[in-house]
């Protein structure tokens, strides 16, 4: 087992994973160097935070546990 600063993946509730700044973040040049966090949720809905990016045609919405980390 490795600590958060060396983890490539982590699974847990938002509370168990926090604070998320313990995990590696990527850079624009090397986004693959960030940790992937898989957050357990009771339910997801398509309302809430607006998402945009290369894999999203226009925009999408998702209920996130909090938005500061994003």
C-alpha positions as CSV (number, residue, x, y, z in Angstrom):
1,X,0.0,0.0,0.0
2,X,1.2,3.5,-0.8
3,X,0.3,6.9,0.7
4,X,-1.9,9.4,-1.1
5,X,1.0,11.4,-2.5
6,X,2.2,8.3,-4.4
7,X,-1.2,6.8,-5.3
8,X,-2.2,6.5,-8.9
9,X,-5.8,5.5,-8.0
10,X,-7.9,5.9,-4.9
11,X,-11.4,4.6,-4.0
12,X,-13.6,5.8,-1.2
13,X,-16.2,8.3,0.0
14,X,-15.5,12.0,-0.4
15,X,-15.0,12.3,3.3
16,X,-12.6,9.3,3.4
17,X,-10.5,10.6,0.5
18,X,-10.2,14.2,1.9
19,X,-8.4,16.3,1.9
20,X,-7.9,15.7,-1.8
21,X,-4.8,17.9,-2.1
22,X,-2.8,15.0,-0.7
23,X,-3.0,13.3,-4.1
24,X,-0.9,14.1,-7.1
25,X,-2.2,16.5,-9.7
26,X,-1.1,16.5,-13.3
27,X,0.2,19.4,-15.4
28,X,-1.0,20.6,-18.8
29,X,2.1,18.9,-20.3
30,X,1.6,15.6,-18.2
31,X,-2.0,15.2,-17.2
32,X,-1.4,11.5,-16.8
33,X,0.6,12.2,-13.7
34,X,-2.5,13.0,-11.6
35,X,-4.2,10.5,-9.3
36,X,-7.6,9.2,-10.4
37,X,-10.1,9.4,-7.5
38,X,-13.1,7.1,-7.7
39,X,-15.7,8.6,-5.3
40,X,-18.4,6.4,-3.8
41,X,-21.8,8.2,-3.9
42,X,-25.3,7.1,-2.9
43,X,-26.7,8.5,-6.2
44,X,-25.7,10.8,-9.1
45,X,-27.9,13.1,-11.0
46,X,-27.5,15.2,-14.1
47,X,-28.1,18.5,-12.2
48,X,-25.6,20.7,-10.5
49,X,-22.1,21.6,-11.6
50,X,-21.7,22.4,-15.3
51,X,-18.9,20.4,-17.0
52,X,-17.0,21.3,-20.1
53,X,-14.1,19.7,-21.8
54,X,-12.6,17.8,-24.8
55,X,-14.8,14.7,-24.3
56,X,-18.1,16.7,-23.7
57,X,-19.9,17.9,-26.9
58,X,-21.3,21.1,-25.4
59,X,-21.8,21.0,-21.7
60,X,-23.1,18.4,-19.2
61,X,-24.3,18.7,-15.6
62,X,-23.4,16.5,-12.7
63,X,-24.1,16.5,-9.0
64,X,-20.7,16.6,-7.3
65,X,-19.9,16.3,-3.6
66,X,-18.2,19.7,-3.7
67,X,-16.6,21.8,-6.4
68,X,-13.5,23.5,-4.8
69,X,-11.2,20.7,-5.8
70,X,-12.3,20.8,-9.4
